[in-house]
């Protein structure tokens, strides 16, 4: 009975060693923005703020119609910032009282 238990323990330990071996061999980047691909450290390039990016925007008056809108990354970021600011202001102005939830 002891020999069966020791074989099972040995098998489990060797399986764990095989599984954890490749994970332990991976190098971790010093900087979170770096990427490791098969042992090679690659730097992520920051996106160009002047690069034009096109996105499809849904027409609010129709479920079928969408328009392709092209803006620079900086313009998209500014639009997102303004939308988030509007939502934040609406939430602040709404406030909380005893009858309604926040």
C-alpha positions, 0 to 999 in steps of 0.5 A: 500500500505504501509503494502505491502511495509513493508512486502516486506522490512521485507521479504528481510531483513530476507532473507538477515539475513538468507543468511549472517548468516552462512557466518558471523559465519565462522572463518577466519584463521590468516595465509593464509596457514591455512584452516578452515573446518567446524569451525576447523582450520587445518594447511596446510602441506608444500609439501615435497621437496623430494617427488617423483611426476610423470607427463605425458609429451607430446612427441613433435614429436607426438600428441599421444605419452606421457611419464611418467616422475618422479622427486622430487618436488625440481627437478620439481621446478628447471625445471620450474624455468629454463624454466621461466628464458629462456623465460624471457631471450628471451623476454629481448633479443628480445627488443622493436622497433618502427616496432614490438610490444613488 
